[in-house]
């Protein structure tokens, strides 16, 4: 846990889930820069203030006692839960903040729009399109991000969708983005979600199938090479197995199982609201109307009971926003072991250099290599007891 000192007070903030070994803070210099700017400019916060993309709730927690009506909009379940915990720690009562997801309808009117620039330019584009109708001539719009996150393309999006845009000087490698709303702008409809057909040579029985990608989902316009490799080596003849696509993204891996294993019971889960919406639409577009599956947005497999799955399929991320870390993968593997029945299996695809086999051997007592090439490896770990 770390303490953020601001003009509104000091706040104990953590990421979610809390981990005493975690060294990454729940905020960075760009959050500090934006908060300092709001205070020094004596910004009126008495109206509706929307905070978009607040990664771990730092902005929302600090402003909870200062804004008239505060709304947070996020794609991350973990970020949302971090916000809940940080608000509770700060003594903010229930209802102090409206916590919305990127799949929820945004406020009808926004007086102050604060945007934490996301890693995904597509997600930023989609959110600015969705929020544009709520922006009026007097709306104050301020974005924030680290210098390496704010590019010319970022500024062009703000300018094309909302109005004239300029940047601040850099402070501690962070910048602010200032946009003046232009009511005469007509940016058109958002291009998201994006739909395309998988190529004819796609393995795993998904060739030619339609895929839906909501903005921000990994590899939105094509089949990524890691997933392609995984599809080539998925287990077969699963019968009535309960199969979990963990970190499902757009759901292509789970779809492959659904198409080739008609009796399998499918669960798609991800911490991204955009991802789970994508997986659901991909599944429904390619399976018979009567085919059922479960779609969960959550913290890994926390919503599934222990010993409830026969097979977990996982292509774990190795980034948390801008940080490179295997923490998410380690938690996914531990979650998988908990929900697997004795004899159940975890299949993982990953870049060979990440060394996931070391973690799997520690958790499961061993693992085997199913397939590999110079870049990727598919690993199999069995829960013995």
N, C-alpha and C positions, 0 to 999 in steps of 0.2 A: 504494500500500500504506500502511496506517495501523497504528499500534501502540495496542493496548488494554491499559491497565494495570489489573490486578485484584489481589485478595488472594492469588490463586494464581500470580501472576507476570505477565509482559508477553508479549503475543502479537501477532505480525504477521499481520494479517488482510486479505483482499481479497474482493471479489465475484468472480463468474465470468461470463464469461471476464475475465481480467485485461486492463485497458486503462490505459496510463499517463496517458491524458487524463481518466480517470474521477475525479470529485471526490466522489462519494457513498461514504460509509463502509460497511463491512460490519457495522456494529452501530449502535444508537442508545441514547438515554438509558434506554429501558425495559429493554434487555438489561443495562446497567450497574446499574440499580436492582435487578433480580432477583438478579444475582450478588452484589451488596453485601448484600442481605437474607439470602441463603443463608449467607454467611460470618458476618455479625453475629449471626444466630440460632443459629450453630453447628449447622446442620442436618446430621443423620446421612444420609450419602449412600452408605452401605455396601451397601444393597440394590439393587434394580432401579430405575434412574432413567430415566424416559421424557421426552424433550424433543420437544414437538410444535410444528411450524410454525417452527422455527429458520430464519430467512430466508437467512442466508449462513454458518451454522455457527459463529457466535461463541459461543453458549452451549455447544454441543457441544464445541468445541475447548477452551474453558477448563476444562470439567468432566471431560474425558477422563481426566485423571490422578487425579481425586478420587473418582469414583463406582465402586461395586463392579461393577455391570453397567450400562452406559450404552447407551440405545437412542434413536436419532433417527428421527422419523416426519415425512415431508415430502411435499407434492404437487409440489414443484418439482425438475425435473432439474438446473437451473442451481444451485439452492440446495444440492442434494446434491453436485454436483461442486465447488462452493465449499468445502463441508465437507471433502471429501477432500483438497483442496489445502491448506486451513488446518491440518488435522490433520497432514499430512505435514510442513508447514513447522514445526509445533510439536514434531515428533519423536515423535508418537504412532504406535506400531507397528500393523501390520495386525491387525485383529481387536479393536482397543481399543474400537471402537464398532460396534454393529449398526446399519447404515443401512437403514431400512425406508421404503417408500413408503405412501401412503394407500390403496393397493390391496393391500397385504400384510396378513396376519393380525397383529394387535398382540400384545404379550407377554401371557401368561396371568395374570401378577400384576405389579402396579406398586406400589412403595413410595413413590416420590416422582414426582409428575406435574407437569411444568413446561410451561406452555402459552403460546406466543407468540401472542397474539390475532390472528387473520388478518383481512384486509380483508373477507372473505366471511363473513357470519353463518351462511350455509348450511353452509359447510365446517366451521365451529366446531361447529355442531349435530351434523353427521354424525360428526365425530371424537369428540365427547364421548359419543355413543351407542355408538360402537365400543369406546371405552376403558372405559366404565362397568363391564362385567363383570370387568375386571382390577383395579378399585379395591376396596380393603378398608377396614375401619373405621379402620385406622391409617395409611392413605395420606395423605401430605402433598400438598396440591394448591395450586399457586401459578400464577396467570396473570400476564402482564405485557403492557403495551401503552402507547402514547401516549394521553394524555387524549382526543384526538379519535377514537381507535379503540375506546374502551370506553364503551358506552352502557348505558342501563337494560336494553335488550333483550339485551345481552351477559351482564349479570349474571343476568338471568332464566333464560337457557339453563343456566349453571353450576348455578343453584339448582334448576331443574326436573329436570335430568338427574343431578346428582351430590350436591347437598346445600346446606345453608345457606351463603350467600355474602356477603362484605363486601369493601369496597375500602379501600385505604390512602389516606393523604394523597398529594397530587401532589408529585413532586420532578422538577424540570427538565421539566415537562409530561408526566411519565410516572406511571403508577399500577400498583399490584399488585392482583391479585384473589385473595382467600383463600377457599377453599371447604373446609368440613368434610364428609367423606363421610357419607352417611346410608344405611346398608344396607337400611333399610325402604322406600326409594324404588323405585318401579316405573315408570320413565319411558316404557315402551313401546318399540316398534320405531322405528328411524330412518325418516323419511319419504323418505329418499334411497336410490337414485336416483329422480328424478322423471320421469315419462313423460307426454307429451301429444301430441295430433295437431295438425299444422300446419293453419292456417286454409284454407278453401276458395279464398281469393283469393291464396294464396301463389304466387309466380311460379316459373319454373324447373323445372316438372314435379314439384314436391314437395308440392303441395296434398293435404291429408288424410293425409300420411305420418306415421308414428309417430316421435317423437324421444325419445331417452334423454339425460338430463342427470344426471351424478353431481354431488354437492355441490361448489360452488366454480366451476363452469364458467359463463362469461359468459352472461348473459341466460337463466337456467335455465328460466323458465316461459313463454317466448313467443319468437316470431321477432323479433329485433331489427331496427330500421329500416335499419341499415347493410347487414346481410346481405340483407334484402329487396331493397334497391336493387341490390346486386351480382347477385343471382339474376336480376334482370330484364335484365341486360346481359352475361351470361357468353358467351364465344365458343361457336360451334356448329360442327358438321361436323368433328370432331376426328380421326375415323378411329381409327387404332391409336396415337394419341399417348400418351406417358407424361406423366401429369398429376399434379402435386403440390398438395395442399391444405395450404399452409404456415400453421401456427398454426390448426389445423383446428377447435379448439373441439369442439362436438358433431357436427361432420362434415356439416352440412347442405349446404354449398357443394359438397363432394366428392360427396355423394349425388346432387345435381342432375346433375352430370356423369355419374355412373354410370348413372343412369336414362335419360338422353337420348343417351348415347354408349356403346352396348353393347360396342364394341371397344376403348375407352380402357383404359389400364393406370393404375390409381389408387394413389397413395401419400398417406396421411394422417399428418401429423406435428405434434407440439406438444411443448412442454417440460413440460406438465402431465400427470401420470399420470391424473388424473381426466378430463381432456379426451379423451385417446386412448382410454380405456375407453368414454367416451360415444360417440365417433365409431365405434368398432368395433360397439357394440351398435346404434346407429342404422343403420349400413350393413347389418348382418346381418338386422335386422328388416324391411328394405325391398327387399332384392335376392334373386334366386334363390339357392338353396343352392350352386350351382356357381360363382357369381361371386366372384372373388378380388380382394383388395386388400391392400396392405401398410400396417401400422400401426406407427409409430415414435415412441418417446419419446426426445427428444434435444435437443441444442443446435442449434436451427435445422435446417439441412440438412447438418450435419457428417457424418452417416452415409451420405450419397449421394455417389457419385463425380462428378467433374467431367464435364460434357458428357453427362449421363445423362437429362435431362428435356427435354421439348418445351414444356411449359406449366407455369407456377407461378401459382397463385391465392392471394392474400394479403389478409387484412383485419388489418393490424398493430395491436397495442396501442400506446397512448401513455402507459401508466402502468407503473412498476415499484414494486409495493406502493403506498406513498403518494406516491412521487415522480413528477412529470410529466416525461417525457423521450422524445425520439425515437430514443434509442440503439438500442432493440430493433428499430425499423423499419429503421434504417440497416443494421444487421447482417443482417436478413432480406433486404433488397434485394441486398446484396453476396453473400450466400449464394446467392440465386437466380441472379445473374449467373454464378457459378462453375459451378452444376450444369446450366445451360441449354446445349443444343447451339447452334451458330451458327444463327441464324434463329429460335431459341426465344424465347418471349415470357413476360414477367411482367405479370400483370394485378393491379392494386391498387385496393381501395376504401378511402376514408378521408374523414374530415371535411375539408371544403374548406380550412379555415383552417390545417391542419397543413403545407401546402406541400410535400407529398411530391414534387411534380414537380421541385423544385429538386434533390433528392438523386438522383432517377432520371435526370435529364439529365446530372448529373455522372458517374454510374456507367455509364450506357448510351450516352451521347452524344446522348440525346434521348428524348422520350416524347410521346405524344399523348393527348388527352382523348377517351375513348370516350363518356362520358355524364356529366351533372352536373345537380344541382338546387341550391337555395340552401344545402343542408347538406352533401351528399356529392358526391364525384367519383370516377369510375372511370378509371384511367390505364392505359395500355399502353406497355410499353417492350420493345424488340426487341434481342436480343444480336446484334450485327453480325458479330463474329468471336470 
